[in-house]
Amino acid sequence: MRRPAVVPVLALVVLGCGLDFSAPLSDTAARLTVHLELVDSLGMGAARMSGSLWPGFTASGNVRFLLDSSLTLLGRSIAPSTMDPPDTLRGIPYAAQWGLDPDVPPGEVELAAPDIPGIGEYPPVLRLTPPWRAGPADVTVFADSALTLGLLTGVPDRAVHESWQLNIIGAEGQYLGQMSSTGPTPATIEIPWILLAPLRSGGKIHLVIQQLNQSPSGSRYAATFLVTARHVWSVTVEP
């Protein structure tokens, strides 16, 4: 299996920062950035999102005004976490979290941006299908045998970038080994015994998958959507 260097965590850039407001700006593009983290952790599940929307300037140099700033994510309407005056030069922030059933795959995750009057483009809609655990979170492996983890995978070509990293964690929380790769996450990941041998007294496997989707280059209303899925398995080694 190919093992390139560890892929750095993708960073979301909240646009609107670093702009030079000394010169008049007019009729600028809008940009939305959203990060959704889905956690499947031994019987507990959670979804956490954060993001920011910069609506841009109108032709007259004013910040564009939105009638409704709520976006839609995973079927939920999410309002801004704070509401600044409409002429603010800061982006509109979003933050929310809620529980989820870790044994129920989320399937296709859709992000629908709010409408911005006067931008000249429909609100972008981005979709990703994060790979999800298939089977129980408690797994058993026999000594001198490989362990195969199954995943429910989605439509790979929707992500413009995807990477995954798997960490072997001992019973005392110590780091014991790693596998990682860029590109679509496979439906099965086989972990060789040489990495599992230190888990004779038990341990955990942590898998982090990142997918990125974004609007086409040059969009007047651009969106960037990052989904991070975190999975944990508890491992028992049988002699």
N, C-alpha and C positions, 0 to 999 in steps of 0.2 A: 504494500500500500504506500502511496506517495505521502511523504511527511515533510511538507515545506515548513518554513519558519512560522512561528506563531503569528496569526493575523491580528493586527492591532484592532481594538474595538473602534467601530465606526463612530465618528463624532458628529453630532448635529450642530450646525452653525445657525444661530439665531440671527437672521439678517435684519438689517436696520441699524445694527451697531457699526460704528466705524464710518458712517456716511459723513460726508463733508456738507454741513448745512450752511456754510458761509456763502455759497452761491445758490440762487433760486433753483429749486428742483420742480419739475412739472411733468405730469403724465408718465409716472414711473410704474414699473411692473410691481405686482404683488407676489408675496412668497409665504408659503405655509410650510412649517417643519413640524413633524410629529414623531415621537418615539413611543412605541407601545411595548411593554415588557410583560410576557406571559410566563407565569411560574407554575410548574408542576413539581411539587416537593413532598413525596411520601404522604399522601392523603390530604394534603392541603394545596389549594390553588389560589392564585391571585392574579389580577390584571392591574397594571399601573401605567398611566400615560402622562406625558408632558409634551408641551409644544408651544409654538408661537406663530402668530400671523401678523405679517407686516402688509397692510392694505395698499401702500403706495400713495403717491401724490396725484391729485387731479391736474388737469391742464391749467387750472388757476393757481396751483401751488399749495392747495389744502390737502390735508390727509383725508383719504376717502372714508366716507361714513357708511357703516353697515347697518341695515335695518334689523338684522338678526345675526349675531356673531357666533352662534352655536354651530359646532361641527358634529358630524355623525360618525361614530366609530363602534364597530361590533354591534350595530343596531341601537346604540345608545346616543341620545342627544346630549352633548357635553357643552355647557356654557363656559365662557371665560372664567378663570379663577379669580380675577379682579377686573374691574371695569374702570378704565381711565377716561378722562374727558375725550370727546371725539377728535380734538385737535392735538392729541398727544403725539410725541415723536418716538414713543416706545411701541414695541410690538404688543399685540393682544396676547396675553399668556393663557395657557390651558394646563390644568393638572387635575387628575381624578384617579381613583382606585376603587376596586370592587373585588369580591370573591368570585371564584369560578370552580367548577368541578374538574379536578385534574384527570379524571377518567373519561371525560367527554371531550373529544377533540374539537377545537373551535372551528375547524374547517376554513373556508375562505374568510379572510378578514378584510373588510371594506372600510376605507376612509373616504368620506365625502366632505369636501370643503364647503364653508358657507358662501353664499352668493355675495359678490361685491358689485354693486351698481356702478356702471360706467367703465368697468375694466375691459369690456370688449371680448371676453371669453366666458364660456360656461365654467362653473366651479369644477375643478379637477376631482376625479374619482380614481383612487388608486386601490389595488387589491393585491394581497399576498396570502399564501397558504402556508403557515409555518408547520414544519414537520412535528408530529406529536407522538408521544409514547404509544406503542402498540403492545398490549399485554400488561401484566402486573408490574408494580414498582418494586416488589421484592423478588429477587432472582437468586437461583442457586447454580453454582458451577462446580464440576468435579475436578479434583486435582489433575494437573497435566492436560487439561482440556481448554479449548478456547471458549469464549462466551460471545454469543451473538445477540445483539440488541435489535429489536424490530421497531421500525418507525413508520407512521402513516405520512406519506409525502404528498405534496400537491403539484401544482403546475409550475415547473421550474423556470420557464421562460418569462414569467412575470417579474422575477427579481433581476434587477440589473447587476446586483452583486449579492453573493451568498458565501458564507463561511461557517465552519463549525469547529469546536474545540472540545475535546473530551479529557477530563481529569480523573485520575485514580486517587481516591482519598482513603487513608487508613482509618482504623477504628478510633484512634486518638486525634484525628483531624490532620494528620501529616500528609503532605503531598508526596505521591509515590511514582507518578508517571503521567504521560500525556500523549494524545493523538490529536492531530488537527489537519485541516485541509481547506482549500478554497474551492468554490464551485458548488453545484447542487448537492445537498445532503443525501446520501444513499438511503435506500429503504432498509438496509441492514448494515450494521457496523460490527465487524468481528474483532474482538479484543484478544490478542494472543496470550497464552498462559504466562509468558515471561513477564507481562505487566501485571497479571492477576496474582502471581505467586505470593507477593507480600501481604495479600489480604486473607491469609489463612485464619486469622482471628476475626475476620469480618471487616467491612468497610463500605464505602459508597462510591458510586460513579456519577460524576457531574457532567452533563452535556449542555453546552451553550451554542445555540444556533442563531445567526444573524442574517436577516434578509433586508435588502434595500430596494425600494422602487421609487421612481420619480417621474415628473412630467417631462415631455420632450424638451430638448434644448431650444431656447428662444421663446418659451411660452410667456405670455403676458401675465398669466396667473399660474405660477409654478408651485409645485408641491413636492416635498421630499418625505417619504414614509419609511421609517426604520422599525422593524419588528425583531425583538429579541425573545427567543423561547428558551427557558431554562428547565431542564429535566434532571431528576435525581432518582437513582436506583439504589436500593440497599442490597448488598451482595453477601451471600453466605457460601463458604467453600466447604465442600464435602470431600473427605479423604477417598 
